[in-house]
Amino acid sequence: MTTTSPATPPFVVTVSLPDLLPASRLQPGDTFAFPDTPTPLIVLNTHREHDYSGFLRLDLDGQDQPLCIRETEDIRPLCLPRTYELTCPLCDHVAKGRIDIAAYGEPRILVCRKH
């Protein structure tokens, strides 16, 4: 007779991110770098520029002036903490969690603690 015990934490299947993302994906709390420089930059706040369509104004930690870049400009994600809410396809249980999508990828499927 074989028995199995359910895993304690939920199992989350993720899809890895590309090495470069458009700046439009940035949110407060993210850390990124430009492709040609290794200096990490921490985003405190993001603002869509209303006067200049297609631009993003970033308030950065340690910087007195905001940085204005195109929303389509490539950035290298270093830390992108995100909250997810996924439904288990086996029982429809909804689970919430937090994950660094730069390190672990974007959550796609969850198998809850019951399975």
C-alpha positions as CSV (number, residue, x, y, z in Angstrom):
1,M,0.0,0.0,0.0
2,T,1.4,3.4,-1.0
3,T,0.4,6.6,0.8
4,T,1.2,10.1,0.0
5,S,1.0,13.2,2.1
6,P,0.1,16.5,0.6
7,A,2.9,19.1,0.4
8,T,2.6,21.8,3.1
9,P,3.2,24.9,0.9
10,P,1.4,25.4,-2.4
11,F,3.3,24.5,-5.5
12,V,3.5,27.3,-8.0
13,V,4.5,26.8,-11.6
14,T,6.2,29.9,-13.0
15,V,7.4,31.1,-16.4
16,S,10.8,32.8,-16.5
17,L,11.1,36.4,-17.6
18,P,13.3,37.5,-20.5
19,D,16.6,39.2,-19.6
20,L,15.3,42.6,-20.7
21,L,11.8,44.1,-20.1
22,P,10.2,47.3,-21.1
23,A,10.3,50.1,-18.4
24,S,6.5,50.1,-18.4
25,R,6.6,46.9,-16.3
26,L,8.2,48.8,-13.3
27,Q,6.3,49.4,-10.1
28,P,7.2,51.0,-6.8
29,G,9.6,48.7,-4.8
30,D,11.3,47.2,-8.0
31,T,15.0,47.2,-8.5
32,F,16.4,47.3,-12.0
33,A,19.5,48.3,-14.0
34,F,20.1,49.5,-17.5
35,P,21.5,46.9,-19.9
36,D,24.8,48.7,-20.2
37,T,25.4,49.5,-16.5
38,P,25.4,47.2,-13.5
39,T,24.2,49.9,-11.0
40,P,21.0,48.8,-9.3
41,L,18.3,51.4,-9.1
42,I,15.3,51.2,-6.7
43,V,12.0,52.6,-7.8
44,L,10.1,54.6,-5.2
45,N,7.3,55.7,-7.4
46,T,6.2,55.7,-11.1
47,H,4.3,58.3,-13.0
48,R,3.0,58.2,-16.5
49,E,3.8,61.5,-18.3
50,H,0.6,63.1,-19.5
51,D,2.4,65.9,-21.4
52,Y,4.7,63.5,-23.2
53,S,2.9,60.3,-24.2
54,G,5.0,57.1,-24.0
55,F,7.2,58.3,-21.2
56,L,7.5,57.2,-17.6
57,R,8.9,59.3,-14.8
58,L,10.6,57.3,-12.0
59,D,11.4,58.5,-8.5
60,L,14.5,56.6,-7.5
61,D,16.0,55.9,-4.1
62,G,19.0,58.2,-3.5
63,Q,18.3,60.5,-6.5
64,D,17.2,64.1,-6.0
65,Q,15.7,64.4,-9.5
66,P,13.3,61.9,-11.2
67,L,14.4,59.9,-14.1
68,C,12.3,60.2,-17.3
69,I,12.5,57.3,-19.8
70,R,10.5,55.9,-22.6
71,E,8.0,53.2,-21.5
72,T,9.5,50.9,-24.2
73,E,13.1,51.3,-23.1
74,D,14.8,48.1,-22.1
75,I,15.7,47.6,-18.5
76,R,17.3,44.6,-16.7
77,P,15.0,43.4,-13.9
78,L,16.9,42.6,-10.7
79,C,14.1,42.3,-8.1
80,L,10.4,42.6,-9.0
81,P,8.3,41.6,-6.0
82,R,4.7,40.9,-7.0
83,T,1.6,39.6,-5.2
84,Y,-0.3,36.8,-7.0
85,E,-3.7,35.3,-6.6
86,L,-4.2,31.9,-8.3
87,T,-6.9,29.3,-8.3
88,C,-6.0,25.6,-7.9
89,P,-7.2,23.8,-11.1
90,L,-7.9,20.7,-9.0
91,C,-10.4,22.1,-6.4
92,D,-10.9,25.8,-7.2
93,H,-9.2,26.9,-4.0
94,V,-7.8,30.4,-4.3
95,A,-4.4,31.1,-2.9
96,K,-2.5,34.4,-2.5
97,G,1.3,34.8,-2.2
98,R,4.2,37.1,-2.9
99,I,7.1,36.2,-5.3
100,D,10.1,37.9,-6.9
101,I,9.3,37.4,-10.5
102,A,12.8,38.5,-11.6
103,A,14.2,35.6,-9.7
104,Y,11.5,33.0,-9.9
105,G,9.4,33.9,-12.9
106,E,5.7,34.9,-13.3
107,P,3.3,32.6,-11.5
108,R,0.9,30.7,-13.9
109,I,-0.5,27.6,-12.1
110,L,-0.9,26.7,-8.5
111,V,-1.5,23.4,-6.8
112,C,-2.8,24.1,-3.3
113,R,-1.9,22.5,0.0
114,K,-4.7,19.9,-0.2
115,H,-3.1,18.0,-3.1
